[in-house]
Amino acid sequence: MAERFVIREMTAIAGGVVRCVVDAPRVATHAAPGQFVIVRVAEGGERIPLTISDHDPEAGTITLVVQVVGATTSAIAALGVGAHLADVLGPLGRPTEIDRFGLCVVVAGGVGAAIALPVARALASVGNDVVAVIGARTADLLVLVDEFERVCETVVVTDDGTAGRPGLVTDALVDQLAQRRPDRVFAVGPIPMMAAVAEVTRPAAIPTIASLNPIMVDGTGMCGGCRVRVGDETRFACVDGPEFDAHAVDFDLLAARNTAYRAAETCQAAGVGGA
């Protein structure tokens, strides 16, 4: 009998962002921080990668945080409790390296917080001193702040100052570095933000990990859309990552490549063509 991926919870948590708890017992049993799943809403539909924000092996559920940006994510957000997804494949990707590093700063922008939360939780669980810096353009776009505050010290930053301190996450990171040198920094969010975090930590040679989930397309490496230059090698975020040494990532090339699908994504979001 085919597995049914029934939606147990669908909650709006910010403007255009929903939290979806779905039955996926086999995924929940094996999932680890940093990993993702491939989801299809219906047979014949588009396949999209979504990071596992949380998992409960006992309940057999995983939690996905979905930002509505196109037709497929809109379709997911429109589903109600009791509906089901056609496919949930995973867990995929290499898990985050979790060890006792010392002081770890987890920097997340926008819905990157959904990816960063399980990382912060796992780091804290093995005895690290964890500080989370969570940023968004405005207070209405912040997600999972309460969940972070239950796990670790949390610094909230908004561009317009409507919540937490005004400014950028890198401003808060600079302040953290001035107080105490972190042993490891994790960056999750928009490409420019991760690039900026890498430049803040580069002079002090602080090991910094960037999660390149935002550039993944089909999640298998076949499309080539998530290829990235890391040092002297071309890598694929979905099969070789999604996490890489941020100081070795060519963010300029990555940013240029990431605009390749912008016209198609705009048409899809407007309902012109696409899945």
N, C-alpha and C positions, 0 to 999 in steps of 0.2 A: 504494500500500500504506500502510495506516495506521501511524503511528509507534507503536512500543512503548516504553513508559517502564519499562524493566526495572530492578529494584532490584539494585544491585551491592554494597551494604553496608548492614547494619542493626545498629547498635551501641547498647547502653544506656550513657549517659554520666552519668546522675544518676538520682535517684529519680523515676520517672515521665517520664523524658526520653530520647528516642532520637535518634541521628543517622542519617539516611537518605541514602545516595548513590544517585542514580537517573540512568539514561540520559535525557538531554534535550538533544541536540546543538544544536538551533536556539536553545533558551533559553540554553545555556551560551555560545554565540557572541556573544550580544547583551547578556547580563546586566551590571548595574553595581551598586555598593553602594547599599543602600537599597531595591532593587526586590524584588518578590514574584511568586509564581505562584499560580494557582488550581488546586487539585488535586481530582480525584474518584478515590475508591478503585475504584469499580465503576460500570458503566452504570446510570443512574438514581439514583445516590447523591448525597449532599450535596456541594456545592461549598464548599471552604474555602480562605481565603488563607493561604499560608505564605511567610515571608520566605526569600530565597535567602541562606544563610549563607556559601556558597562556590561557585565555579564553575570548571570546568577545560575551556576550549575545546578543547584538544588531545585530551583523553579523551572529550569530549562529555558530561560529567556535571555535575550540580548537587548541592549538599548542602543538605538541609533538616533543621532541628532541630525536633523535634515533641514538645510537652508533651502527655501524655495527660490530657485533661480531659473527654472525651465519647465518644460512640459512634464517630464518624468517626476521631478521632485514635487511639482504641483499635484500630480496624481497621487503620490504617496501621502502628502499632507491632507488630501481630501478624503482619504479612507477613514472609516470609523472603527471603533472597537468591535471586534467580531469578524471584520473583513480579513482577508488574507493576501499575502504576497505570493506570486507564482513561484519565485525562486529566492533562496538566500544561500549563497555558496561561500564557504569559508571554514575556518579563518584562514586568510591569506596574508602574505607579507611576512617579513622578518620581525619578530617581537623586539620591543625595546630592550636594550641591555640594562638590566636592573642589578645593581650591586651596592655595596656600602661605600659610597664615594666620599661622604662628608657633608658639606653644604652644597645643596643643589638648588638652582634657581630655574623655575619653569616659567617661560614667557609665552603668553598666548594672546593672539589677536582675534577678535570676532568669534566665529564658530570654531576656530582652532582650539578654543577652550574645551570643546567636547573631546578632542583628541588628547589634549594635555592632561585632563582630569585623571584618567586611569594611570597615566605615567606618574603624576604626582602622588597618587594613592599608593602605587607599588613602591616608589622610592621611600616614602614615609614608613611603609610597613616593614622594611628591612633595616630601619634605624637611621636613615639620613635625616639631616635637618633640612627641611624643604621650605622654600619661599616661592609662592606663585605670584606672578605679575600678570594681571588679567586686564586687557584693554579693549576698547571699542570706540567708535566715533562719538556715540552718545549713550546715555544711560539706557535708553529703550532697546539698545542692541547688545547689552551685556547678557551673557548666559552663564548659568551654573555657578554664580558667585557663592551662594549659600553652600553648595556642595564642596567647593574648594575650602571655604572657611572651616568646614568640619574636618578637613584633612590636614591643613597646614596654615602657616602665616600667609595672608593674602593681601596683596596691594592692588587696589582697583584704580585704573586710569581711564579717563575719557578725554577725547580730543577737545571737547567743548566744556569740560569741567562740570557736567551735569551730575556726575557721580564720582566719588573718589577724588583723586588729585587731577588737575588739568594737565594736558600735555600728551606725550607719546610714551609707549612702554619702554622705549630705550632711555628716556629720561629717568624713569624709575630704576632701570637696570644700572645706569651710571651711579645712582645714589647707593644702590646695593654694593657695587664694587668698591665705593669709597669707604663703606663701613667694614666690609670683610670680603676677602677674595673668595669667590665660590670655587668649589672643586670641579663642578660641571654645570653647564647651562644647556637647557633644552628650549628650542624655539619652534613654535607651531603657529602658523597663520599665513597671511598674505605674503607673497614672495618679497616685496620691498621691505616688509617688516623683518622677515628672517634675515635678509641681506644686511639690514641695519644692525641687527643683534650681533651678527658675525663680525661686523667691523668694530663694535664696541668691545668685544672680548678678544679680538685678534692681537692687539698690542701686548696684552698680558698673557697671551698663549693659554687662555683658559679653554679646556676642551669643550666644544660646543656642538650640539647635535641639532640638525634641522630636519623636520618632518616634511617631506615633499608630497604629502597626500593631495594638496590642492591641484597638482598637475596631472593626476592619474585620469585616464579615460576609460579603457576597457578592463584594466586590472590584470591582464594576462601577459603583457609585453608584446603582443602581436601587432597592435596598432602603431607602436613606436612613438605615440604622442607624449609619453612621459620620459623620453630619453633625456639624460642630463650629463653634463661633463663634470666628472669628479676627479680632480687631479689630472692625470694623463689618460684617464679611461672614460669611455662612454658607458653609462650605466642606465638601467631602467628602474624608475621609482617603484613600480608595482612588484617586480620580481627580485630586484637586488636590494630594495629598501623596504619601506619608504623613508627610513632614516639614514642620514649620511653626515659625515664630518662637514659642518657648515663652513669651515675655513678652506675646504677643498672644493666646494661647489662653485661652479661658474654661474653666479646669479645673473650676470648681464645676459649671457646666452640664454639662460633659462627664462628670463623675463621676456626676451624677444620671441622665443619659441612659444611661450604661453599665450601670446596674442594671436597665434595662427588660426584658432577656432572662434575668435571673437565674433566675426560676422555671422557665422552659422549659429552660435549660441544666442545672439541677439534675435535672429529670426525664429529660433525655436521658442525662446521665451515669449515672443509675440504671437506664437501659434502659427507661424508661417513655415510649413515643412517640418522635418524632424520627427522623432518618435513621440 
